[in-house]
Amino acid sequence: MISKLTIDQVYETARLEEVIGDFVQLKKSGSNFKGLSPFTDERSPSFMVSPVKQIWKDFSSGKGGNVVAFLMEHEHFTYPEAIKYLAKKYNIEVEETERTDAQKEEANERESMYLVSEYAQNYFSEILWKSELGKAIGLSYFKERGFSDETINKFHLGYCLDQWDGFTRAALEKGYLIRYLEKTGLTIVKPDTSNPQNSKKFDRFKARVMFPIHSMSGRVLGFGGRILTNEKKAAKYLNSPESDIYHKSKVLYGIYYAKQAIAKEDNCYLVEGYTDVIQMHQRGIENVVASSGTALTSEQIRLINRLTKNITVLFDGDAAGLRASLRGIDLILEQGMNVKVCTFPEGEDPDSFSKNNTLEDVLDYLNNNSKDFIQFKANLLAEAAADDPIQRADTVRDIVNSIAKIPDAIKREIYIQECAHIMKVSEGVLFSTLAQIGKKNQKEVSKAVSKKQKAFDVVKNNEPTEKVDVQYELERKIIEMLLLYGTDEEEFEDLVLKENEEGELILEPESLKIKVYEKIYLDLQEDEIELANVKFRNIYQKLIEALNENKDFTVNTFMAGLDQDMISEISSILMEEEKYVLHDWTRKDIYPKDKKTVIAQLVSETILTLRCFLIKKRMFELQKNTENSSVDNREALEEVMNYLQLNNLLNKKLNRVLS
């Protein structure tokens, strides 16, 4: 268990915008920040972060919460893992009790797999540095590649001994369960059907140097292992198999070390291999990631898209590799990103070129040789087509197909003009081809849509329109006011019910200066009003208690002690109006009124409106009971008349005209 002192210190120290900024590229938007949703595939920002409130809201997925909730949603951390991650980031010492063996076994599947992976990373590193074979084989290999001690330690590189089960035996002795070793792919189990106890266990990465693969937050997801022997049957590189924590199509090697540099430089270099990333990083170019030898996927591109709109793809001179890369470029274009391509001289790759040149020389080469994708693709395909008219026509069509994938119309037009110039084809023909491709794509989309509903048809909806739940909205507004303005002291004009000389009920105003939460609490207590919504009622009770007990009340510290459902609900309430910031009304000369200038009025009107609603509700119940009853209803009718008089008075105060 992590001590409350540590948790409180984490919440007080952690800055939401800094933590989320490690995963999402945020841009200032008034007093808030906005960015692309890390949970959905979108091109227009709908993700809002409030530094003042220390909460976030993703309007595309509906998710929201505080800094811990973000890490739990985005990185699938458990609560303790999220606290530990933040403590590490802000150099806070974690006070906790030692886990017992029973607690280890009770840990959920994913957490257990992460623990096993973390142990494996430490084990392989220790073998590399402390064992004779590790130093002689593994460390020597990394040194030959030109990696410094600092770099080897930073990337947690390691070595797995040339033993059938050296790692597996060590892990089992430490108390890690074989099922998690097998699930992470670190151990291969060959069952013995006649006697399960005699099942054979092998280390997957036997005799390989190890490259741990980290998530964006630094968790160990899996491993890549390179063999150093000349076994013809063995693959040169071997990756961890797919598991509950490792999905290679959603992971980029080096993203943990590159994320801040990518956001800062507003560009990401994309390479193929582990050593390319490490060598460039060591040379001083840190905004570099690799697709780990797999074909580039949309999920990997979206990881980069959260940090920057610009990708520069780096290749060696291998023609086969270049052609395969074109498919990846089309995927990047579909995401609305800007793509450049840089090829190295023949015989060179990002690893060797970075190793053999100074930082200045490497940067100069990248700046001078990075071509826009259209120039690269046109030149590459034009060379292949040579003087063959049919191949030239296919090449032009191929390039236009790529251009058609770009969402931005202005960019498409500029690229068409450039393609016409390079391929010596008229712009008119290219625009015509582009239009044909667009129509074809639209037709395919329309077919898919028409299966669900006919496009542009006006369909009569016989279903009743969903009514607004007035009481729900009013109770939600009360929670919002308590969260935002609970500790503010305001001048309220209170209404006291009195009888005048004629015996009529009247409301007399009285000025009262108290805190917002006190005003709300006293008014609801006076009328014996209890919030109907269970979630709001629970939040209300905790809020009143916290506001009453803590002079230095903040939403951030208040949420620290709540469960994730409450945190999510509170975030939704507080960030509801922030979505209108996304529309940037001020650019349209529309200036919404600042609520802070009318807090007292807002509180009074909300409470009065809730009272009116509940009075009308009670009147309706009384009338219904009198209609269905044969007994004397004079008392009930008299009560209805009193409620009606009170309702009229309250609506008069609210300046409402009643029919």
N, C-alpha and C positions, 0 to 999 in steps of 0.2 A: 504493500500500500504506500502511495506517495503522501507525504505529510501535507496537511492543510496550509502550513506556512509556505511550502514550496509552490503549491497551486496558486495561492494568493499572490506570491511574488511574480509568478509567470504571467498572470493576468494583468498585473500592474505594469510590468515591464514590456511585454510583447506589443508591438505596433501592427495592427491588422494590415495596413497598407503595405508595410515592409514585407510581411510574411506572404501575402497574396502576390505581391510584386515579384516574388521569386518564381511564380508559376504562370502568371498572367501579365501581359503588357498593359499597364494602366496609364490612362491619360487624365489630366486634371479636367474636371467638369464642375465649375463653381467651387463649392466647398467640398465636393466629393471627387471620386475617381470613377472612371468607367472603362470597360474593356470587353473583349469578346468572351462569351460564356465558355468556361472550361468543361462544361458538362454536355453541351449540345454543339452541333455543327451550324454555325451562323456566320454571317458576313457583316451584320450591323450590331454594334455593341448593345447588349441588354444586361450586362453584369455591372452592378453598382457597389461601390465600397464607400462607407462613411467613416472617415477618420475621427470625427467628433463623437459619433455614437459607438464606434468600434464594432460595427456590424456590416454584413454584406447581404446582398440579395441578387439572385439570378432570376430575372423575370422570364427567361425563356424556359427554364425547367421548374420554376417555382421554389427552388431550394434557397435557403438562407440561414444565417446564424452568426455566431461570433468567430473568433480566430480558431478555437479548438474545433468547432463544427465544420469549418472549411477543411481542415486537415483530415478530419474523419470522413468527410464526403469525398474529397479529391484524392487523398492518398490511402483511403480505407484503413486509417489508423484506428486502434482502440483508443479510449479516452486516456489511459496512462501513456500510451505511445505518443499521442499528440502532445501531452504535457512534457514528456521527456525530450521530444524534438525541439519544442520551444525553449526549454531550459538549456539545451545544448547550443541553440542559436544565440541565446542572449547570455551565455556563460553563467548560468544559475546552477548552483549545486543542488542536486536532487536528494532529498532526505526520504528514504523509504526502508521498509522492513524487507529482509531477505525472503525470496520466494521459497516456499517449501516444495518438496517433490510432488506433493498432492496438488498444489496450486499449478505447478508446471503441467501436470496431466490434465487439469481442468481447463487449461487455456484452449481457446477455440482453434480450429484447424489452421486458418490463415496465419494467426499469430505464431503457432507452433512451427509452421513452415518458414516464417521469417526468422525465428530464433535459430533454427537449424542452418539456414543460409548464412546468417551472421556468424555463427560458430565456424562454418566451413571457410568463410573469408579469413577469419583470424587464424584458423588452423593452417591454411595454405601459405599465408604470409609468414607464419612462424617457421614452417618447414623451410621456406625459401631462405630466411635469414639465419636460422639457428642450427639446421642440420647440415652435416658435411655434404651429403648428396644434393641437398637443396642449393647450397652455395656453389658447388662444383658444376651443377647442370643448369638449374633454373636461373640463379643469379648471374652466372656467366653469360647465359643467352641474352638476358635483358641488358647487361653491360655492353655486349657486342652490338646490340641495337642502338646503343648510344644513350640509354636512359640513365639519368642520375639517381642517386639514392633517394633524393627528395621526391622525384617523380614516381619512382617505384612505390614509395610509401604512400604518396598522395592517392594514387589509383588503386592501392591495396593489391598490387600484383602478387602472385604466389606460385607455388609449385606443388603438384601432387606426385608423391613418390611412385617409383616403378614397382609397386606392390599390388597384389590382387585386391586386398581389402584393408590396406593400412589406414586410410581415412575412416572407413566404416567402423572398424574395431575401436578406434580412438573416440568416435562420436558415441558409440554404444556404451563405452566405459564411462563417458561423461553423463550418461543418463538420457540421451536423446533417443527417441523411439524410432524403430526401423521403418514404421509406416510413413513417417514424415521424411526420413532419408530417401525412401523410395518415391514418395509423392513429388519431392523437389527434383528428382532425377539424379541426385548425387550418388545414390546407390542403385545398382541393378540387382533385382532379386529373381533368381531362377528357382521356382518352387519344386519341391520333391513331393509328389502327390502321395506316395506311400508313407512318407514321414515328414510332415511340415517342419519339424525341428531341424531336419537336415538340409533345409533350403540353402542354396549357395548364394552368397552375397559378394558382389564385385564393385569396386570403385569405377564409376563411369569415366572419370578423368585420369585414370592411371597413366603415369609418365608424361604428363602434359604441364606446360606453364599455364597459369590461370589468370584470366581477366574477369573480375567480378563485374556484373552488369547491374547498375543502380537505377532506381526510379528518380523522378525529378526531385524528390525530397531526400534522396540518399539511402533509401532502403535497398538491401541486397535482394534482387529478384531472381537472379540466375547467374550462370557462368559461361564463359567461352574458354575453351581449352585448346592450345596448339601443341601438336605432337612434335617431338624433337628427334625421334628416331626415324629410320628410313623404311618403316613397314609399308609395303605397297597396298595392303588391304585396308589400312587404317586411314580415315579421313584426316586431312591436314588440320582442319579446324572442326571442333565439335562443340555444339551449344547445348545448354540445358533443354530438356523437352518442355513442351507447353504444360503449364500447371495452373493451379488456382491463383498463384501470385505472378507467374511469368507468361506473358503473351507477347511473343517477339514482334508481332505486327503492330503493337502499341508502344514499343519501347525504342528509344534511340540511345546508342552507346555514347556516354560522355555528357548527356544532357544535364546531369547533376552539377558537373564542373563547369558547364558552358552557359547555363541559363542567365546569369547576371551579365556576362560579357555580351551575349546575344542581344539582350535588351539595351545595354549601354551603346553597343556599336550599331544597333538597328540593322543587323545583318547576321546571317548564319551560314557558315561554310559546311557543306554536306560532303562527306567522304565515304569510302567504302569499308575500311578496316579499323580494327582496334588500334594498331600501331600508328596509323595515319593520324588518328585523334591525339594519341599520347605525344607523338613527336612534334606536332604543330603546337600543342599546348605547352610543351616544354620550351619550344622556341619563342613563345610569348604571344601566340595567336590562340586565344582561349575560346573564341566563339565558334567552336567546331564540334560537330557530332557525326556519328556514323550510323548507317542503317544495319550494321552488324552482318553484312553479307547477304541479307535477305532483300528481295525486291521491295522498293519503296512503297509504302501503303498510305492511304488517306489518313489513317489515325496518326501515323508518324508525322505527316505534314501538319496536321492540326496541332500537335505538340509545339511545333516551331511557330505556327501562326499565332499562338497566344503571346509569343515574345516579340515577334517581328514579322513584317510583311515581305521581307527581302531574303531570298535564298541564293547563294552562289554554289553551284554544284562543281566539284573538283574531280577531274579524271586524269588517268595516265593516258598514254598514246595508243592504248589497245583498241583497235577498231571495233572488235566484237563487244567490248565493254561499253563503248560510246553508243553503239546502236541500241543496246539494251537499256541504256540510260534515258533514251528518248521517251519511253513509256512513262518513266517517273516524272519527266518534265511536264508531260500532259496532265498528270495528276496534280502537280503543283499549280499549274495554270487554272485548273478547275476550281481550286480553292481561292482564286482571286489574288494570288500572290505574284510578286515580281521575281523573275528568274534570270540569273546570269550563269554562264558556263565558262569554266576555265580549264584548259587542257595543259598538261605539263609536257616538256620536251620528251622525245622518244627515249624510253629506257628509264624515265623518272616517274615517281609517284609522289603524293603529298608527304609520305614518310621520308623518302630519300632526299627529296628536294629541300625539305625543312632541315634535315640533319646536316646537309652539305653547304647550306647558305646562311648568311646572317639574317637577322630579323628584318632589317631594312631591305635587303635584297629580295626576301620572300614577299614582303608587303608590296614592293615595287612591281614584282612580277604579277602578283594577283591583281593589282590595280590596273596594270597596263594590258593584261591579257584576258581579263574577264569580259566576255562578249554577251550582248543581249541574246536571249534564247533564239530569236528569229534569225539573227546573223549566223549563229552557230549551226542551227539546224539546216538553214538554206545552204551554207557553204559545204557542210558535211554531205548532204544529199545530192547537191549539184555536182560535186566531185565524183560521186558514185554513178550519177546518171550520164556524165560526160556528154557525148554527142548523140546519144540515143533519144529521139523525140518522144517515144512512148514512156521511157523511164523519166524524162524531164516532166512530162505531163503528170505522171504518178507522184513525182516529187513535189510538184506545186500543190497537187490535191492534198498530199500528206501534210504540208505546211499549213494550208488553209484549214484543214481539220483541227490542227492544234490551236490556231487563232480562234476558231469557233468556240473553243472551250472557255475562252476568257469572258468573265461576266460583264466587264466594263466595256460599253459600246465605243467610247473614245479611244481606249487602248486598242480595240479591234481594228478601228479605222487606221490608226497610225501604223500598226503592224502590217496591214494589207498594203499600205503605201510603200513600206520598206521592202516587203516581199516582192512587190512588182518591180522595184528598182533592182534588187539583187538578181531575180530570176528573169528579168527582161520580159515581163508579161504585162499587158495593159491592166490598169487598176479596175476598169469596168468588168473585165472577165473575172477577176478575182472576187470583186464584190458580188457578182452574179453567182459565183460558186459558193461564196459564203452564205448568201441568201438561201440557196438550195439546201445547203447543209442545215441551216437554221430551221427551214420548213420541215425537213425530214425529222429533225430532233423534236420539233414542236408536235409533229404528227404522232410520234412515238409516245410523247408525254401525254397528249390528248387521249390516246388509246387507253393508256393506263388509268387516266382520270375517269374516263367515260364508263369504266367498269363499276365505278362507285356512284357517279352521278353524271348527267349530261351537262356538258359545258354550256354556260350562258343561258340555260333554261331557267325560267322563273317558276319555282316550285311552291305551291301553296302549302304552308305548314299548318296542319290542323291541330298540332299540339298546343296546349295552353302556354302562354308566355309565363316564364318563371317570375314569380313575384319577389320583390325585394323584402328580405326579412328585416323589418325596421328595428325590432328589438336587438337583433344580432349586431346590426351596424352601430346602434347607439352604445351598446355595451363595449364594442370594439373601440369606439371613439373614447370612451372613458379610460380604458386601459392605455390607449395612446397618450392621452393627456397626463395621466399619472407618470408614465415613463419619461415623457419629454419635459413636463413643467411641474412635476410633483413637488419639488422643493422651492419653487418660485413663490415669493410672497406678492399677493395682488390685492387690489382694492375691489371688493365685491359689493354690489348693490343687492342686498338680500331682501326677499319678499316675506313679510310677516302677515299671516291671515288674521284679520280683525273684523269686528262688527262695527258699523257706523251707527249714528244716532237713530236711523230708521230701522236698525236691526238687520241690515243687509251685510253680506260678507264682502269685504274688500281686502285688497293686498296693499299694504303700506311698505314703501322702500326704506331699508335701513342700511347704512354703510358699514362694512366690516372688512378689516384688513387681516387676512390670515393666509397661510400657505395653501396652495392648490389642493394638495392631497387631503388636508384637513377639511377644506370646504366640501370636497366630493364625499369624504367619509361621513361627515356630519349630516349632509343632505340625504344620503342614502339611508343612514341610520334613523333619521327623523321619520322618514316615510316607510321604514322597515322594508326597504327594497333589497332583494338579494338577486344577484346576476343569474339569469336563467341558464346561460351557456356554461357547461361544466368547466371547460378549459379556461374561460375568462374568469370564472368564479375562483378557481385555484390560483391563477396568476394574481388576481385582485387581492386575495388574502395575503399572499406572500409579499406583494408590493407594499400594501399598507403597513405590514409588520416591518419591512426593511426601511421604509421611509420614516417611520416613527422611531426606529432604534438607531439608525445611522445618520449622523449629521452630514457626513461626507458621502452621501449616496451617489453612486454612478451606475448607469445601466450595465456597464462592463463588469463591475464587481458583483452586481446583483445577479447577472446571468451565470456567473461562475458556479453558483450553487444549484443550478436548475438542471433538469434532464433535457435531452436533446429535442424532445417534442415541444417543450415549453420555449426553448431557445429559438427553434424554427418559427413558432407562432409569433413570438415577440419581434423577431426580425421582419417577418411579413408585415406586421402592424406598423413598425417604425419606418420601413422602407417603401411603404405603399405609394406615397406621393412622389418618391424619388424617380419613379419611372417616367414622370412627366418631364423631368430634367433631360431625359434622353432625347426628347423632341426639340429641345433648345428653343423654348417659346420666346425668349428675349430677342433672338435673331428676327423674329416675326413681329417685334414691337408689342409683344403681349407680356405684361409684367404681373404675375400672380401676387396677391397680397400676402405680406409676411404675417404668419399666424402670431408671432411673438407680440405684435402690436395690439392684439385683441384677445389675449389669453383669458382674461376675466369674463369677457362677453361670450367667448367660445364655451367655457366651462358652464356658465349659467344657462346658456341656451341648450346645451346638450342635456343637462340635468332636467330642465323644464320640459324639454321635448320628450324625454323618457317618462316623466311623470304624466304628461298628457296621454302618451301612448298607453300606459298602464291603467289610467283612469278610464279611457275609452274601452279598454279590454274588459275591465271590471263591470262597466255599464252594460256591455254586450252580454256578459255572463248573467247579470241580474235580470235583464230583459228576457233572456232565453228561459230562465228559470220560472219567471212569472207567467210566460206564455204556456208553459207545460204544466202549470200547477193549478189546481182547483180551489186551494185554500185562500184565505184573505192575504192579499199581496200589498196592502197599503204601506207597510214598513219598507218593503223592498222598493216600491215605487218612490217613496220619500227619499230613500238612499240614492236612487238613480237621479232624482232631481238635484240633490246636494252635489253629487258628482258632476252633474251637468253644469251647475253654477260655477263650481271650482274649475272645471275644464275651460269654460268661457273666460274666466279671469286669467288663467295661465296663458291661453292663446292671445288674449288682449296684450299681455305683457310681451309675448313673442311677436306682436304686431301682425298676427294672422287674422284673416277675414274668415269667419265661419258662415257656412250656409245654414 
